[in-house]
Amino acid sequence: MQARFLLIFSLLLSANLWANSAVFVINDDSKIRSSKSEQSSKNILKIVNQNQQLQRLTMHYSGWSLVAVDDINGWILSSNVTSQAPIIKPKPVLNLDTNNEKYKIKITALSAELLNAENNITLLEQSNTKLIADISTLNASINTLTQDNLALNQAASAFKSATTSISETVNTETLNPVNNEIKEDFLMNILIANWIYFSVAIAATFLLISFLIVNRNRRRHFDLNSLRR
């Protein structure tokens, strides 16, 4: 009887020691639930990851521990927590000895490259500014040429319309006397150039007509004498 009492007392003492102690999550995606059951996902209150610190309030013989975190009290499997704090390995610190001659050479080379890059950027900015100015000048020239071309097209259209109007308003009756005058001048020039031939032709015609008239008169006279006889 006394031995059984001592066993129960030791168990209660160990439970009290485990209660209200800090524990740490062993596995990622460990679930804190509102009840001691894994049958449903509706009782999940929070999901914690490895090394997350929890406050264990009590332990249950069923293998669950009541824990508290961020003002949330819930049950988590006791196998997913441990009282041993995790060992966090410090991140390695890269120790560069800037006094080393090798690093000094690299730093100098990088500084020179940086300065060269800055100079190139400045030159590119200046070239960009010049290109923008050239583009503006070209746009102004294009606009001027476009306006001149439009003015020339309008002038050509006006000239074509005026020529068409003049051609349509010319009266053919007015042109006929001019053509007649041209023909008369042409004939007169021909007559002047060939007056000798025309004179001879006229004289021959006159002589022929005179001969015919004289011959006719002689024949008539001969006929009258014959009648008298």
C-alpha positions as CSV (number, residue, x, y, z in Angstrom):
1,M,0.0,0.0,0.0
2,Q,2.7,2.4,0.9
3,A,4.6,1.5,-2.3
4,R,1.5,2.2,-4.4
5,F,1.1,5.6,-2.7
6,L,4.7,6.5,-3.5
7,L,4.2,5.6,-7.1
8,I,1.1,7.7,-7.5
9,F,2.9,10.6,-5.7
10,S,5.9,10.4,-8.0
11,L,3.6,10.4,-11.1
12,L,1.8,13.5,-9.8
13,L,5.1,15.2,-9.0
14,S,6.5,14.5,-12.5
15,A,3.3,15.8,-14.1
16,N,3.5,19.0,-12.0
17,L,7.1,19.3,-13.1
18,W,6.2,18.9,-16.7
19,A,3.3,21.3,-16.5
20,N,3.8,25.1,-16.9
21,S,7.1,24.5,-18.6
22,A,8.4,25.7,-22.0
23,V,8.5,23.1,-24.8
24,F,9.6,23.3,-28.4
25,V,8.0,21.9,-31.5
26,I,9.8,19.0,-33.1
27,N,8.2,18.8,-36.6
28,D,6.9,21.3,-39.1
29,D,3.2,21.7,-39.7
30,S,2.3,20.5,-36.2
31,K,-1.3,21.2,-35.4
32,I,-2.8,22.7,-32.2
33,R,-6.4,21.5,-31.9
34,S,-9.3,22.5,-29.8
35,S,-9.9,18.8,-28.8
36,K,-7.8,15.7,-28.4
37,S,-8.7,14.2,-31.7
38,E,-7.1,13.9,-35.2
39,Q,-10.3,12.7,-36.9
40,S,-11.3,16.1,-38.3
41,S,-9.6,19.2,-39.5
42,K,-12.3,21.5,-38.1
43,N,-10.8,21.5,-34.6
44,I,-7.4,22.9,-35.8
45,L,-6.7,26.2,-34.1
46,K,-3.1,26.9,-35.3
47,I,-0.3,25.3,-37.2
48,V,3.2,25.7,-35.8
49,N,6.6,24.8,-37.2
50,Q,9.8,23.3,-35.9
51,N,11.5,25.0,-33.0
52,Q,8.4,27.1,-32.2
53,Q,8.3,27.7,-28.4
54,L,5.1,26.7,-26.6
55,Q,4.0,26.9,-23.0
56,R,2.8,23.5,-21.8
57,L,0.0,23.8,-19.3
58,T,-0.6,20.2,-18.6
59,M,-0.2,16.7,-19.9
60,H,-2.8,14.0,-20.4
61,Y,-2.3,10.3,-20.2
62,S,-3.8,9.9,-23.7
63,G,-0.6,11.4,-25.2
64,W,-1.8,15.0,-25.6
65,S,-0.4,18.1,-24.0
66,L,-2.4,21.3,-23.4
67,V,-0.2,24.2,-24.6
68,A,-0.6,28.0,-24.9
69,V,0.8,30.2,-27.7
70,D,-0.3,33.7,-28.9
71,D,-3.3,33.7,-26.4
72,I,-4.5,30.4,-27.8
73,N,-4.9,27.3,-25.6
74,G,-5.1,24.0,-27.4
75,W,-4.0,20.4,-27.6
76,I,-1.0,19.0,-29.3
77,L,0.5,15.5,-29.5
78,S,3.1,15.1,-26.8
79,S,5.3,13.3,-29.3
80,N,5.5,16.6,-31.4
81,V,7.1,18.6,-28.6
82,T,10.2,18.4,-26.5
83,S,11.5,20.2,-23.4
84,Q,15.0,20.3,-24.8
85,A,15.8,23.6,-26.4
86,P,16.9,23.4,-30.1
87,I,20.5,24.0,-30.9
88,I,20.6,26.9,-33.3
89,K,23.8,26.9,-35.3
90,P,25.2,30.4,-35.8
91,K,25.5,31.6,-39.3
92,P,29.0,31.6,-40.6
93,V,30.5,35.1,-40.7
94,L,32.6,35.8,-43.8
95,N,35.7,37.5,-42.5
96,L,37.4,39.5,-45.2
97,D,40.7,40.9,-44.6
98,T,40.5,44.2,-46.4
99,N,44.2,44.8,-45.8
100,N,45.0,41.8,-48.0
101,E,46.7,43.0,-51.2
102,K,44.5,40.7,-53.3
103,Y,41.3,42.3,-52.1
104,K,42.8,45.8,-52.5
105,I,43.5,45.1,-56.2
106,K,40.0,43.8,-56.7
107,I,38.5,46.8,-55.0
108,T,40.6,49.2,-57.1
109,A,39.6,47.4,-60.3
110,L,35.9,47.5,-59.3
111,S,36.2,51.2,-58.5
112,A,37.7,51.9,-61.9
113,E,34.9,49.9,-63.6
114,L,32.3,51.8,-61.6
115,L,33.9,55.1,-62.6
116,N,34.0,54.0,-66.3
117,A,30.4,52.9,-66.1
118,E,29.3,56.3,-64.7
119,N,31.2,58.1,-67.5
120,N,29.5,55.9,-70.1
121,I,26.1,56.7,-68.5
122,T,26.9,60.4,-68.7
123,L,27.9,60.1,-72.4
124,L,24.8,58.1,-73.2
125,E,22.6,60.7,-71.5
126,Q,24.3,63.5,-73.5
127,S,23.8,61.4,-76.7
128,N,20.2,60.9,-75.8
129,T,19.7,64.6,-75.3
130,K,21.3,65.3,-78.7
131,L,19.1,62.7,-80.4
132,I,16.0,64.2,-78.8
133,A,17.0,67.6,-80.2
134,D,17.7,66.1,-83.7
135,I,14.3,64.4,-83.7
136,S,12.6,67.6,-82.8
137,T,14.4,69.4,-85.6
138,L,13.5,66.6,-88.1
139,N,9.9,66.7,-87.0
140,A,9.8,70.5,-87.6
141,S,11.4,70.0,-91.0
142,I,8.9,67.3,-91.9
143,N,6.0,69.6,-90.9
144,T,7.4,72.4,-93.0
145,L,7.8,70.2,-96.0
146,T,4.3,68.8,-95.6
147,Q,2.9,72.3,-95.5
148,D,4.9,73.3,-98.6
149,N,3.8,70.2,-100.4
150,L,0.2,71.0,-99.5
151,A,0.6,74.5,-100.8
152,L,2.1,73.3,-104.1
153,N,-0.7,70.8,-104.5
154,Q,-3.3,73.5,-104.0
155,A,-1.5,75.8,-106.5
156,A,-1.3,73.0,-109.0
157,S,-5.0,72.3,-108.6
158,A,-5.9,76.0,-109.0
159,F,-3.7,76.3,-112.1
160,K,-5.3,73.2,-113.6
161,S,-8.8,74.6,-112.9
162,A,-7.9,78.0,-114.4
163,T,-6.5,76.3,-117.5
164,T,-9.6,74.2,-117.9
165,S,-11.8,77.3,-117.5
166,I,-9.9,79.2,-120.1
167,S,-10.1,76.3,-122.5
168,E,-13.8,76.0,-122.1
169,T,-14.5,79.7,-122.5
170,V,-12.7,80.0,-125.8
171,N,-15.3,80.5,-128.6
172,T,-14.7,78.6,-131.8
173,E,-16.3,81.4,-133.8
174,T,-13.6,83.7,-132.6
175,L,-10.9,81.3,-133.8
176,N,-12.4,81.0,-137.3
177,P,-11.5,84.6,-138.5
178,V,-8.0,84.0,-137.2
179,N,-7.8,80.8,-139.2
180,N,-9.2,82.6,-142.3
181,E,-6.6,85.4,-141.9
182,I,-3.9,82.8,-141.6
183,K,-5.1,81.1,-144.8
184,E,-5.3,84.5,-146.7
185,D,-1.8,85.4,-145.6
186,F,-0.6,82.0,-146.7
187,L,-2.2,82.4,-150.2
188,M,-0.9,85.9,-150.5
189,N,2.6,84.7,-149.7
190,I,2.2,82.1,-152.4
191,L,1.0,84.7,-154.9
192,I,3.8,87.0,-154.2
193,A,6.4,84.3,-154.4
194,N,5.0,83.1,-157.8
195,W,3.8,86.3,-159.4
196,I,5.7,85.7,-162.6
197,Y,4.0,82.4,-163.2
198,F,0.7,83.9,-162.4
199,S,1.3,86.9,-164.7
200,V,2.2,84.6,-167.6
201,A,-0.8,82.5,-167.0
202,I,-3.1,85.6,-166.9
203,A,-1.6,86.9,-170.1
204,A,-2.0,83.6,-171.9
205,T,-5.6,83.4,-170.7
206,F,-6.2,86.9,-171.9
207,L,-4.7,86.2,-175.4
208,L,-6.7,83.0,-175.7
209,I,-9.9,84.8,-174.9
210,S,-9.0,87.6,-177.4
211,F,-8.2,85.1,-180.1
212,L,-11.5,83.4,-179.5
213,I,-13.4,86.6,-179.6
214,V,-11.7,87.7,-182.9
215,N,-12.2,84.3,-184.5
216,R,-15.9,84.5,-183.5
217,N,-16.3,87.9,-185.0
218,R,-14.6,86.8,-188.2
219,R,-16.9,83.9,-188.5
220,R,-19.9,86.0,-187.9
221,H,-18.8,88.5,-190.5
222,F,-18.2,85.7,-193.0
223,D,-21.7,84.4,-192.4
224,L,-23.2,87.9,-192.9
225,N,-21.4,88.3,-196.3
226,S,-22.6,84.9,-197.4
227,L,-26.2,85.8,-196.7
228,R,-25.9,89.1,-198.6
229,R,-24.7,87.3,-201.6
